[in-house]
Each structure stands twice: as structure tokens, then as C-alpha cells.
Amino acid sequence: MKLKLKISILALIIYTNLSATVITVNNTLTGAGQFTQIDPAITSAAAGDTIYVSGSASAYNNCTITKSITLLGPGTFSSKQNSFPASIGEITFSSNVSNVTIAGFKITNSIYVSKFTVSLNSNINNVTIRNNSFPAGAFGLYFNALSNSSNFLISGNILGSVDFSMNPNPNVSNITLENNIINGYINSLVCNNSLISNNVFYNNSNAFNATITNATIQNNIFYNAHPSNFTSGCTFLNNLTYSTSLTYPTLSGTGNIDNVNPLFINVGTTGGYVATYDFRLQNSSPGHNAGNDGKDLGIYGGSAFVALSGETYNMPVVRQMTITNTNVSQNGNLNVNVRSTKSR
């Protein structure tokens, strides 16, 4: 009873600023969520509801997005007393779903907006995939054979060794990839009005692995990742390229900085993402204020708020909770000390 009260207080603090009805999911043995898995929570949700999934040492079952919902996890690298992420193998979409946000999860396999070998989805619109972590060994984010769909924002994710594949039909439009760390590559981006902005591509032989057509590619940093292989008809604006062993071809377009060290504060020259890496720019970096918007190149420029912890922007996070009197008489008071801050 005391533990359930503790978690209820935690939930109350976290959800104070969320406007939609909140449904809680917690698969721990002593958890106090309304559901232990995500799919039943989606079934019970109404359009516009928020489903908050607690961190856990155990992965959650795969789930399918069938409604207009916001699906929130606690982040993968959150600094707090309960620092477990909400891990899940696959998140799959159904057709005819719009207004969906997925944020703060550790995705160990893939997010399938459309899965070529299972279902050819259509009529999916207004989707945000933000602040998720795809660790090494995950497969990626797929939009294969999607049709009649538009308005996708992929922002603030950590994509480690991931096949970031988007090969929709031409009647798919408005895909924006911004402020992501991409240790893998983007594969087959063919759509109308695609924008690749303020990402860091690093330590992969190619940033693009198959046909990338007619995209606007701006304010990115290509670090040990070839910036232009497999591109066609793309516009390159204010990007920076650098390799520790090669000389990349000069980019077409304007404002690009070719073959110059971006001077990250701390990033390894080989291998995948490490949580202790710091992708901010040193004071002497040529990427400072070098974007076509007058802001920094890479993930700390542009308009997006970057929280590599995976925490949701502007949402209170309980960092520590302590019960000061563990024995409470009937009708007595339970004293709890709570330290909470907003996302980092």
C-alpha cells in the first residue's frame, strides 16, 4: 500500500502539465500502473489521450498504434533515482492513424510506420517520433511502401547502427529529420518536401546508403560519414564535412564547410554512440553560428530542443523520492521528500 501511494504521488507530479487524459503502464511486480502492457492501454484509450510507460528492468511487449495518441517513455539516459528506460522491441502502425507522438523509448528493434513484409500502410498523417534511443543492434525506422501520407517529424533521436529506411511512394510528403544523432545511415528517402536538418552523422562510411532524391540537406555535420553518395537532385546548404582519414568531395550548394574538423567537445573517432560523448561544439569550432539560420551546425542548432536523456521537453521529472517515516499508523501521515526538475 505504501509503495502504491509512493508511485501515485510520482504520477501526480509528472502529469501535472499534461492536458490530455493520462493512462499509466507499468510492468514491474510492485508497479501501480493501470496496465502492465501497452496494447491494452491503447485499446482503452480515447483519441487524444496520453499513455505514460514507466521505466522497467523488463522490456515491454511489442505494440501497435491504432489511435491518435501520445505514447511517452521516461527516456533512455535519464538521471534520476529510477533510471530504467522503457524498452520495447517493435512499435508498428496501422493504416488510417493520424496525430501520433512517440517519445522517450529505448527501441531495441524497429518502429514500423509501414512494414513492407507485413502490411502496406496508408493514410497516416501528423506523426512525431522524438527523443528515442535505438541502440547498436536495433534495425531502425521504416516507412516502406507507405502511401497517401504526410507530415512526419523525426527529431532528437539517437540512432545507433540503424538502417533508417524511408522508401515511400511519391504521394508521401513532408518528412523532416532534425537534430538526430545518426550512427547508421538514411536509406532510400524518396518523397516530396523532405528536409534533413541539424543532424550529426558520424562514424559510418556513408550517411546515405541508397537513393536520396530532391531533399534539402542543411546545417548538418558529417563526421567520418560520406555526405553525398547516393544523393540526386538534393540541395546542400551550410553543412560541415570532416573525416579523420579521407577527403570528401566538395558539396554543391552554398554555405558548406568542406573537410574541416567541427571540434566537438568529446566524440570518439570510431564506433557507436556512447552516453558520455558530448556533441556540443568547442568555442573555436567553425560550426558556431554557421547555419543558414545563424545558429550552430549540428544537433544544438536549429529550432528543436535536444534532450539526449530522452526526457520529454518541459515535463517535470522526479529525480529522487524518499519516504521519511516507513511505519505509519492507521489514519496517520506519510512523509515524503521529493526532488523534481524539468527535462535535461
C-alpha positions as CSV (number, residue, x, y, z in Angstrom):
1,M,0.0,0.0,0.0
2,K,2.8,2.4,0.9
3,L,4.5,1.6,-2.4
4,K,1.4,2.3,-4.5
5,L,0.9,5.6,-2.7
6,K,4.5,6.5,-3.5
7,I,4.1,5.8,-7.2
8,S,0.7,7.6,-7.2
9,I,2.4,10.7,-5.9
10,L,5.1,10.3,-8.6
11,A,2.5,10.1,-11.3
12,L,0.6,13.1,-10.0
13,I,3.8,15.3,-10.2
14,I,4.8,14.0,-13.6
15,Y,1.4,14.5,-15.2
16,T,0.6,18.0,-13.8
17,N,1.3,19.7,-17.1
18,L,-0.2,17.2,-19.5
19,S,-3.5,18.3,-20.9
20,A,-5.0,15.0,-22.2
21,T,-6.3,12.1,-20.1
22,V,-3.3,10.1,-18.9
23,I,-3.2,6.3,-18.8
24,T,-0.3,4.6,-17.0
25,V,1.5,1.4,-17.9
26,N,4.0,-0.3,-15.6
27,N,5.1,-3.9,-15.9
28,T,7.1,-4.2,-12.7
29,L,5.8,-6.6,-10.0
30,T,5.2,-3.8,-7.5
31,G,4.2,-1.1,-10.0
32,A,1.0,0.8,-9.7
33,G,0.2,1.4,-13.4
34,Q,-3.3,1.0,-14.7
35,F,-2.0,-1.6,-17.2
36,T,1.1,-3.8,-17.4
37,Q,1.4,-3.7,-21.2
38,I,1.0,-1.0,-23.9
39,D,-1.5,-2.7,-26.3
40,P,-4.3,-2.9,-23.6
41,A,-3.7,0.7,-22.7
42,I,-4.1,1.7,-26.4
43,T,-7.3,-0.3,-26.6
44,S,-8.8,1.6,-23.6
45,A,-7.6,5.0,-24.7
46,A,-9.7,7.6,-26.5
47,A,-8.3,9.7,-29.3
48,G,-6.0,12.4,-27.9
49,D,-5.1,10.5,-24.7
50,T,-1.6,10.3,-23.4
51,I,-0.1,6.9,-22.4
52,Y,2.8,7.1,-20.0
53,V,5.0,4.0,-19.8
54,S,7.2,3.7,-16.7
55,G,10.8,2.6,-16.8
56,S,11.5,-1.0,-16.0
57,A,14.2,-3.6,-15.9
58,S,12.0,-5.8,-18.1
59,A,11.1,-5.0,-21.7
60,Y,7.5,-4.3,-22.7
61,N,5.7,-6.4,-25.3
62,N,5.6,-5.1,-28.9
63,C,2.6,-2.8,-29.6
64,T,0.6,-1.4,-32.4
65,I,-0.5,2.2,-32.8
66,T,-4.2,2.1,-33.8
67,K,-5.4,5.5,-32.5
68,S,-4.4,9.2,-32.2
69,I,-2.4,9.0,-29.0
70,T,0.8,10.3,-27.3
71,L,3.0,7.5,-26.2
72,L,5.6,8.7,-23.6
73,G,8.5,6.8,-22.1
74,P,10.9,8.2,-19.4
75,G,13.9,8.4,-21.7
76,T,16.9,6.1,-22.0
77,F,19.6,8.1,-20.3
78,S,17.6,9.9,-17.7
79,S,19.4,10.9,-14.5
80,K,17.2,10.0,-11.6
81,Q,16.6,7.5,-8.8
82,N,14.7,5.1,-11.1
83,S,16.8,5.4,-14.2
84,F,15.5,2.3,-16.1
85,P,14.2,3.1,-19.6
86,A,11.0,1.8,-21.1
87,S,12.4,-0.7,-23.6
88,I,10.3,-2.2,-26.4
89,G,11.3,-4.3,-29.4
90,E,8.8,-3.1,-32.1
91,I,6.2,-0.4,-32.4
92,T,4.0,-0.9,-35.5
93,F,1.4,1.4,-37.0
94,S,-2.0,0.6,-38.5
95,S,-3.3,2.4,-41.5
96,N,-5.6,5.4,-41.1
97,V,-4.0,6.8,-38.0
98,S,-3.1,10.5,-37.5
99,N,-1.8,12.8,-34.8
100,V,0.6,10.4,-33.0
101,T,3.6,11.1,-30.9
102,I,6.1,8.5,-29.7
103,A,8.8,9.8,-27.4
104,G,11.3,8.7,-24.7
105,F,11.6,5.0,-25.5
106,K,14.5,2.6,-26.0
107,I,13.7,0.8,-29.2
108,T,15.6,-2.4,-29.5
109,N,14.3,-3.4,-32.9
110,S,12.3,-1.0,-35.0
111,I,9.4,1.4,-35.4
112,Y,7.4,0.4,-38.4
113,V,5.2,3.2,-39.8
114,S,4.8,0.8,-42.7
115,K,6.3,-2.7,-42.8
116,F,6.8,-4.0,-46.3
117,T,6.8,-7.7,-45.4
118,V,3.6,-7.4,-43.2
119,S,1.3,-4.6,-44.2
120,L,1.4,-1.8,-46.8
121,N,0.0,1.1,-44.8
122,S,-1.7,4.3,-46.0
123,N,-3.3,7.4,-44.7
124,I,-1.0,8.1,-41.8
125,N,-0.5,11.7,-41.0
126,N,1.0,14.1,-38.5
127,V,3.4,11.8,-36.7
128,T,6.2,12.9,-34.3
129,I,9.0,10.4,-33.3
130,R,11.1,12.2,-30.8
131,N,13.9,11.6,-28.2
132,N,14.0,7.9,-28.6
133,S,17.2,5.8,-28.5
134,F,17.9,3.0,-31.0
135,P,20.9,1.1,-29.5
136,A,23.5,-0.8,-31.5
137,G,21.9,-3.9,-32.9
138,A,18.5,-2.2,-33.5
139,F,17.2,-2.2,-37.1
140,G,15.6,1.2,-37.4
141,L,12.7,3.3,-38.5
142,Y,10.8,2.2,-41.6
143,F,8.4,3.9,-43.9
144,N,8.5,1.2,-46.6
145,A,5.8,1.3,-49.3
146,L,3.8,3.9,-47.3
147,S,1.2,5.8,-49.4
148,N,-1.2,8.8,-49.1
149,S,0.5,10.1,-46.0
150,S,2.2,13.3,-44.9
151,N,3.8,15.3,-42.1
152,F,6.4,13.2,-40.2
153,L,8.8,14.8,-37.7
154,I,11.8,12.7,-36.6
155,S,13.6,14.8,-34.0
156,G,16.2,14.4,-31.2
157,N,16.7,10.6,-31.6
158,I,19.9,8.6,-31.1
159,L,20.1,6.2,-33.9
160,G,23.0,3.8,-33.3
161,S,23.9,1.4,-36.2
162,V,20.4,1.8,-37.6
163,D,19.1,1.3,-41.1
164,F,17.0,4.5,-41.2
165,S,14.9,3.4,-44.2
166,M,12.3,5.5,-45.8
167,N,11.1,4.4,-49.3
168,P,7.6,5.6,-49.6
169,N,5.6,6.3,-52.8
170,P,5.7,9.8,-54.3
171,N,2.4,10.7,-52.7
172,V,4.1,10.8,-49.3
173,S,5.2,14.3,-48.4
174,N,6.7,16.5,-45.7
175,I,9.2,14.3,-43.9
176,T,11.6,16.2,-41.5
177,L,14.6,14.7,-39.8
178,E,16.1,17.2,-37.5
179,N,18.6,17.2,-34.6
180,N,19.2,13.5,-34.6
181,I,22.5,11.7,-33.8
182,I,22.8,9.1,-36.6
183,N,25.5,6.5,-36.3
184,G,23.9,4.5,-39.1
185,Y,22.6,5.9,-42.4
186,I,19.4,7.1,-44.1
187,N,18.3,4.5,-46.7
188,S,16.1,5.3,-49.7
189,L,14.4,8.7,-48.9
190,V,12.1,9.3,-51.8
191,C,9.2,11.7,-51.1
192,N,8.0,15.2,-51.7
193,N,9.3,18.0,-49.4
194,S,11.9,16.2,-47.3
195,L,14.2,18.2,-45.0
196,I,17.3,16.8,-43.3
197,S,18.5,19.5,-40.9
198,N,20.9,19.9,-37.9
199,N,21.7,16.2,-37.6
200,V,25.1,14.7,-36.8
201,F,26.1,11.7,-39.0
202,Y,29.1,10.0,-37.5
203,N,31.4,7.0,-37.8
204,N,29.6,5.3,-40.7
205,S,31.1,5.0,-44.1
206,N,28.1,6.7,-45.7
207,A,25.4,9.0,-44.4
208,F,23.1,7.8,-47.2
209,N,23.0,4.2,-48.3
210,A,20.6,4.2,-51.3
211,T,18.7,6.7,-53.4
212,I,18.1,10.1,-51.7
213,T,16.3,12.4,-54.1
214,N,15.3,16.1,-54.0
215,A,15.9,16.6,-50.3
216,T,17.0,19.8,-48.7
217,I,20.1,18.9,-46.6
218,Q,21.1,21.8,-44.3
219,N,23.1,22.6,-41.2
220,N,24.3,19.0,-40.6
221,I,27.7,17.8,-39.6
222,F,29.0,14.8,-41.4
223,Y,31.8,13.3,-39.2
224,N,33.5,10.2,-40.7
225,A,30.4,9.7,-42.9
226,H,30.4,10.4,-46.6
227,P,27.9,13.3,-47.2
228,S,26.8,12.9,-50.8
229,N,27.0,9.3,-52.0
230,F,23.6,8.1,-53.4
231,T,22.1,11.6,-53.5
232,S,20.4,13.0,-56.5
233,G,18.8,16.5,-57.0
234,C,19.4,17.4,-53.4
235,T,20.2,20.9,-52.1
236,F,23.1,21.2,-49.7
237,L,23.2,24.3,-47.5
238,N,25.5,25.2,-44.7
239,N,26.7,21.7,-43.9
240,L,30.1,20.7,-42.5
241,T,32.1,17.6,-43.6
242,Y,35.1,16.0,-41.9
243,S,36.9,12.7,-42.0
244,T,39.8,11.7,-39.9
245,S,41.2,9.6,-42.8
246,L,39.6,10.8,-46.1
247,T,39.0,13.9,-48.1
248,Y,35.3,14.2,-49.1
249,P,34.2,15.8,-52.4
250,T,33.2,19.5,-52.2
251,L,29.5,19.8,-51.6
252,S,27.4,21.7,-54.1
253,G,25.2,24.5,-52.9
254,T,26.1,27.4,-50.6
255,G,27.5,27.9,-47.2
256,N,29.0,24.5,-46.8
257,I,32.3,24.0,-44.9
258,D,34.2,21.1,-46.5
259,N,36.7,18.9,-44.8
260,V,37.1,20.9,-41.6
261,N,37.1,19.5,-38.1
262,P,33.9,20.5,-36.3
263,L,35.7,20.3,-32.9
264,F,33.1,18.5,-30.8
265,I,33.8,18.7,-27.1
266,N,34.1,14.9,-26.9
267,V,33.3,12.3,-29.6
268,G,35.1,9.1,-30.5
269,T,36.5,8.8,-34.0
270,T,35.4,5.2,-34.4
271,G,32.5,3.1,-33.1
272,G,29.0,3.9,-32.0
273,Y,27.3,6.2,-29.6
274,V,28.4,6.4,-26.0
275,A,26.4,8.2,-23.4
276,T,29.4,10.2,-22.2
277,Y,30.0,11.7,-25.6
278,D,29.4,15.5,-25.9
279,F,28.3,16.7,-29.3
280,R,28.4,20.4,-28.3
281,L,30.9,22.5,-30.2
282,Q,34.1,23.9,-28.7
283,N,34.4,27.6,-28.6
284,S,36.7,27.7,-31.6
285,S,34.6,25.4,-33.7
286,P,33.9,26.6,-37.3
287,G,30.3,25.4,-36.8
288,H,29.4,28.1,-34.4
289,N,26.6,30.3,-35.8
290,A,27.4,28.8,-39.3
291,G,23.8,27.6,-40.1
292,N,21.6,29.2,-42.7
293,D,19.6,30.4,-39.7
294,G,22.6,31.9,-37.9
295,K,22.7,29.2,-35.3
296,D,25.2,26.4,-34.7
297,L,25.5,23.4,-37.0
298,G,24.6,20.0,-35.6
299,I,22.1,18.9,-33.0
300,Y,22.4,22.0,-30.8
301,G,21.4,24.4,-33.5
302,G,18.0,24.8,-35.3
303,S,14.7,25.2,-33.5
304,A,14.4,21.8,-31.7
305,F,15.0,21.3,-28.0
306,V,17.6,18.5,-27.7
307,A,17.5,16.3,-24.6
308,L,19.8,13.3,-25.2
309,S,18.4,11.9,-21.9
310,G,15.3,11.2,-23.9
311,E,13.1,13.1,-21.4
312,T,10.1,15.0,-22.7
313,Y,10.6,18.7,-23.0
314,N,9.1,20.8,-20.3
315,M,7.7,17.9,-18.4
316,P,8.6,17.6,-14.7
317,V,10.8,14.6,-13.8
318,V,11.1,13.2,-10.3
319,R,14.8,12.9,-9.7
320,Q,14.6,11.4,-6.2
321,M,11.9,10.4,-3.7
322,T,12.4,9.4,-0.1
323,I,9.8,8.2,2.5
324,T,11.0,9.6,5.8
325,N,8.6,7.6,8.0
326,T,8.3,4.0,6.9
327,N,5.9,3.0,9.6
328,V,2.6,4.8,9.5
329,S,-0.3,4.2,11.9
330,Q,-3.8,4.0,10.7
331,N,-5.1,7.4,9.5
332,G,-1.5,8.7,10.0
333,N,0.6,10.8,7.7
334,L,3.1,9.5,5.2
335,N,6.0,12.0,4.9
336,V,7.7,12.1,1.5
337,N,10.6,14.2,0.3
338,V,10.6,14.8,-3.5
339,R,13.2,16.4,-5.7
340,S,11.9,17.2,-9.2
341,T,13.2,19.2,-12.2
342,K,12.2,19.7,-15.8
343,S,13.8,17.7,-18.6
344,R,17.6,17.9,-19.2
